[in-house]
Amino acid sequence: MKIIPAIDIKNGRCVRLVQGDPGRETVYCEDPVAQARAFADAGAQLIHVVDLDGAFAGLPINKEIVKQIAREISVPIEIGGGIRSEDVIDEYREYGIRRFIVGTAALEDVPAFEKMVSRFKDEIIVGVDAKAAKVATRGWLNVSSVGAVDFMVEMMKMGISEFIYTDISTDGMLKGPNIPAIQEVLGAIPGIRLIASGGVGSLDDIKRLISIGNPGLVGCIVGKAIYDGRIMLTEALLLV
């Protein structure tokens, strides 16, 4: 299981939100590129980058910063936020990025998503942001009536195998991940590759995820706990 540090970019700065609420924002770093370098220097094997402004706007807003990160560090990054067309993926690919997180388009614009899948299936990770087990979109502003597990099953039928599952109620709260929900997804969908996101606040939380013991759990994203000093990334990486 990979430990994946997170960089969320809003207004050009590295921030963390609580439960996805843009009104509950903490700025941790003025320079996301420097933060990415620090994560790379600590030994990260993959860095999770989200253009929060892009997630809310529906198109990339901080793409120049994302491109600079991709240029300046050798560690692979995955990028999400406003990726709703092939053109956006094409542009990011020019800078060597090969992991693209698609959320809203997968649910709300199926024709556009199908085009992306037809060209980039092996490079797309579907982001499933769940609130009360229902899929949320548009930077978590809209909660649909679609069940998260049902949605992932449909995505698997389209050839998508890897997902980032975020439990919105735990995100930024540092009170532990929603283990039962993660176990439910892993148990319900054979062959899934799942990255857990939301709630990790301590090394013990990471140990709890590891103890699930399911090979389908391929990673966990850690954000606020690193920025608040509750977790040292170097120590977390020693657990896996």
C-alpha positions in Angstrom: 0.0 0.0 0.0 1.4 3.4 -1.0 1.4 6.4 1.3 0.5 9.3 -1.0 1.0 12.8 0.3 -1.5 15.4 -0.9 -1.2 18.9 -2.3 -4.4 20.8 -2.8 -4.0 24.1 -4.7 -6.3 27.0 -4.2 -5.5 30.6 -5.3 -2.0 29.4 -6.1 -1.4 28.2 -2.6 -1.2 24.9 -0.8 -4.3 24.6 1.4 -6.5 22.1 3.2 -10.2 22.3 3.5 -12.4 20.6 6.1 -15.0 18.3 4.6 -14.5 20.0 1.3 -15.9 23.3 2.5 -14.1 26.2 0.8 -15.1 28.4 3.7 -13.1 26.3 6.1 -9.7 26.7 4.5 -6.2 26.7 6.1 -3.2 27.9 4.0 -0.2 25.7 4.8 2.3 26.8 2.1 2.5 29.6 -0.4 4.6 27.5 -2.8 3.0 24.2 -3.9 6.1 23.4 -6.0 8.4 23.7 -3.0 6.0 21.4 -1.1 6.1 18.9 -3.8 9.9 19.0 -3.7 9.8 18.4 0.1 7.6 15.3 -0.4 9.9 14.0 -3.1 12.9 14.5 -0.9 11.1 12.6 2.0 10.8 9.6 -0.3 7.3 9.8 -1.6 6.7 7.4 -4.5 3.6 9.2 -5.8 2.1 12.7 -5.0 -1.6 13.5 -5.1 -2.3 16.9 -6.6 -5.7 18.6 -6.8 -6.5 21.9 -8.5 -9.3 22.9 -6.1 -10.2 26.0 -8.0 -10.5 23.7 -11.1 -12.8 21.3 -9.3 -15.2 24.2 -8.4 -14.9 25.9 -11.8 -15.0 22.8 -14.0 -11.8 23.5 -15.8 -8.1 23.7 -14.7 -7.2 27.0 -13.0 -3.8 26.2 -11.5 -2.4 24.2 -14.4 0.8 26.2 -14.7 1.7 25.3 -11.2 0.8 21.7 -11.8 3.0 21.7 -14.9 5.9 23.2 -12.9 5.6 20.5 -10.3 5.7 17.8 -13.0 8.7 19.5 -14.6 10.7 20.0 -11.4 10.4 16.7 -9.6 11.1 13.1 -10.7 8.4 11.5 -8.6 5.2 10.8 -10.5 2.1 12.9 -9.7 -1.6 12.2 -10.1 -3.7 15.3 -10.9 -7.4 16.0 -10.4 -9.7 19.0 -10.4 -11.4 20.2 -13.5 -10.4 17.3 -15.8 -13.5 17.0 -17.9 -12.2 16.7 -21.5 -9.6 15.0 -23.6 -7.9 18.3 -24.3 -7.1 18.8 -20.7 -5.5 15.4 -20.5 -3.6 16.0 -23.7 -2.1 19.2 -22.3 -1.1 17.6 -19.0 0.4 14.6 -20.8 2.9 16.9 -22.6 4.5 17.4 -19.2 4.8 13.7 -18.5 1.8 13.3 -16.2 0.2 9.9 -16.7 -2.4 9.6 -13.8 -5.6 11.6 -14.2 -8.3 11.8 -11.6 -11.8 12.2 -13.1 -14.8 12.6 -10.9 -17.7 14.9 -12.1 -17.4 14.1 -15.8 -17.7 10.4 -15.1 -21.1 10.9 -13.6 -22.5 14.0 -15.3 -21.0 13.9 -18.8 -20.9 10.3 -19.9 -20.2 11.0 -23.6 -17.1 13.1 -22.8 -16.0 10.5 -20.2 -16.3 7.7 -22.7 -14.1 9.6 -25.1 -11.5 10.0 -22.4 -11.7 6.3 -21.5 -11.3 5.2 -25.1 -8.0 7.0 -25.3 -6.6 7.0 -21.8 -8.3 4.1 -20.0 -5.1 2.9 -18.3 -4.2 6.4 -17.1 -7.6 7.4 -15.6 -8.4 7.0 -11.9 -12.0 7.7 -11.0 -12.4 9.9 -8.0 -15.5 8.8 -5.9 -16.3 11.4 -3.3 -19.0 10.0 -1.1 -21.4 11.6 1.4 -23.7 9.2 3.2 -22.6 6.6 0.6 -23.8 8.8 -2.3 -21.6 10.3 -5.0 -20.8 14.0 -4.7 -19.6 16.1 -7.7 -18.4 19.6 -8.6 -15.9 20.0 -5.8 -18.4 18.2 -3.4 -21.0 20.9 -3.9 -23.6 18.6 -5.4 -24.6 15.3 -3.8 -26.3 12.9 -6.3 -28.7 10.1 -5.7 -26.2 7.6 -7.1 -24.8 5.1 -4.7 -21.0 5.0 -4.5 -20.6 1.2 -4.8 -23.1 1.0 -7.7 -21.2 3.8 -9.4 -17.9 2.0 -9.1 -19.4 -1.2 -10.4 -20.6 0.6 -13.5 -17.1 2.2 -14.0 -15.5 -1.2 -13.7 -17.7 -2.4 -16.6 -16.3 0.5 -18.7 -12.8 -0.8 -18.0 -11.8 1.5 -15.1 -10.1 -0.5 -12.3 -8.6 2.1 -10.0 -10.5 4.5 -7.8 -9.8 7.1 -5.1 -12.5 6.8 -2.5 -13.0 9.8 -0.3 -15.4 9.8 2.6 -16.4 13.5 2.8 -17.6 13.3 6.4 -14.1 12.3 7.6 -12.0 14.5 5.2 -9.9 17.0 7.1 -11.3 15.9 10.5 -8.2 13.8 11.6 -10.5 11.4 13.4 -9.6 8.3 11.4 -10.8 6.9 8.1 -14.2 5.3 7.6 -12.9 1.7 7.8 -16.3 0.0 7.4 -17.1 1.9 4.2 -13.7 1.0 2.8 -14.2 -2.6 3.7 -17.6 -2.6 2.1 -16.3 -1.3 -1.2 -13.4 -3.8 -1.2 -15.8 -6.6 -0.4 -18.4 -5.6 -2.9 -16.2 -5.1 -6.0 -13.7 -8.0 -6.8 -10.6 -6.8 -8.6 -10.9 -3.2 -7.6 -7.8 -1.1 -6.9 -8.7 1.3 -4.2 -6.9 4.4 -2.8 -8.5 5.5 0.5 -8.8 9.2 1.2 -10.1 11.1 4.2 -9.6 11.1 7.9 -6.1 9.9 8.4 -4.8 11.7 11.5 -2.1 9.4 12.9 0.3 6.6 12.2 -2.2 4.3 14.0 -4.8 5.2 11.4 -2.4 4.1 8.6 -1.7 0.9 10.5 -5.5 0.3 10.7 -5.8 0.6 6.9 -2.8 -1.8 6.4 -4.4 -4.3 8.8 -7.5 -4.6 6.5 -5.1 -6.9 4.7 -6.9 -6.7 1.3 -4.6 -6.4 -1.7 -7.2 -4.3 -3.4 -6.3 -1.4 -1.1 -3.4 -0.1 -3.0 -2.8 3.3 -1.3 -4.0 5.9 1.1 -3.8 9.7 0.8 -2.5 11.7 3.7 -2.9 15.5 3.8 -3.7 17.6 6.8 -2.1 15.2 9.3 1.3 15.8 7.6 0.8 19.6 7.5 -0.3 19.7 11.1 2.8 17.7 12.2 0.8 14.7 13.4 2.5 12.4 10.9 6.0 12.6 9.6 6.0 11.4 6.0 9.3 9.6 6.4 7.9 7.6 9.4 4.7 6.8 7.5 6.7 5.5 4.5 8.5 3.0 6.8 5.2 1.3 7.6 4.8 -0.1 4.1 
